[in-house]
């Protein structure tokens, strides 16, 4: 379309050239003057805009607002990280750097940082939620992520899980599964351990210990729950240890007594009760 318009303008000029020769120079000057004026105006506007932008960029951050549900977060450390950014230019402040610095705090799970016109920073922090203790000095959050506070978290009585490095997700998943299976017994897990041979051991909140071994561990936990909620309900606090590492029976150690074997209901009478046979895990 532009090309067609330019071509039409050229034809009109040639027909009137004989009678308006003197107008051609003025028309040519006018034709160049308008674009030049437009360019000059654009340059001036650009310079003004750049100056205005530079002034805005240099407007100092005057207020930082930090939001979140905090229970254990060290607010003094958050303040220490954020204070140096007061006075920084609005567009010069390093949002990614602030985010990275805050995420170094052990009780911080997620951070969002954004500017708020004209001179504020808004920070949103999601605190770590401990669901299990891991070893001596660490915790697991609901995503099986490990975090280590500077000191033990007060006011918490969380179950303890232990296992090889890298087994955190498995520990969390197994804990949830075992806790659900044991729920009918009314007992809770105080400690869950996975050893180097991948055998599971549970300590209940009444002090009883369950040795589940490596195989069919959820089926074994279900049997234990049935026993503790049923025929052994009255005496379950006397149980020191239940060894489920047998195919057809349970080795029971009562507090103050020698261990003896028990065959759960539903096991065939002809099946041997492994009172002394080495466990097969």
C-alpha positions, 0 to 999 in steps of 0.5 A: 500500500505504501509503495502504491501511494508513493507511485501515485504521488510521482505521476501527479507531480509530472503532469503539473510540472510545466506550470509549477516549476517554482513550487518543486524546491519548496515541496521537496524541502517540505517533504524532507522537513516533516520526517526530520521534525518527526525524528527530532521529536522522537529523539527528544521524547526518547531522551526525556523518557530515558532520563525519566526512566533513569530517575525512576531506576534511582528511586530508592527502596524505602520499605520492605514487607515480609509476609508468611506464617512463621513459627521457627524462622529466625526473624533477626536473620531475615532482617539482616539479609533485607536491610542492605537493600533499603536505599537501593534503586527500584530497578537496581535491586537484585531480586534473585540475589535476595531470593537466594540469600533467604533460601540459605536459611535452614527454616525457609522452604520457598521465597517469592520477591517482587517490587511494588511501585513506587518504592517497596519490596514485597517478600513472601516466605514459606517456612519449612514444615517438619513432619519427621526427625531424621537422625540426630540433627535433621528433619524431613518436610512433607516432600521428603526434603532434608533441612537442618536448623541451627538448633533443635526445634522446641515444642515438637515431639516428632517420630524419628526415622533413620536410614542410609543417605538417599533413602529419605523419600522411602522412609517418609513413604514407609512411615505413612504406610506403616502408621496407617496399617498400625492405626487399628491397634491404637499405637503410634510409631516412635521410631522407624529404622532402615538398616544397611541390609534394607531390613525394617525395624519399628519402635512403638510409642509403648516401647515395643519393638517390631522386627519386620525384615526385608520382605512383605513388610506391609503384610507383616505390619498388618498382622502385628496390628491385628494381634495388638488390637485383638488377642494381645490387646490386654498384654501388649504393653508387656511385649518387648519385641515381636520378630516377624522375620519368619515365614509362618510365625512370630517370635515374641519376647515378653518383658522379663521373660525368654522369647517364645514362638507364636503362630498367628491365626490362619496359619496351618497347624502343620506349618512349623513354628520357627521358635529357633530357626534362623530368620529368613528376613 
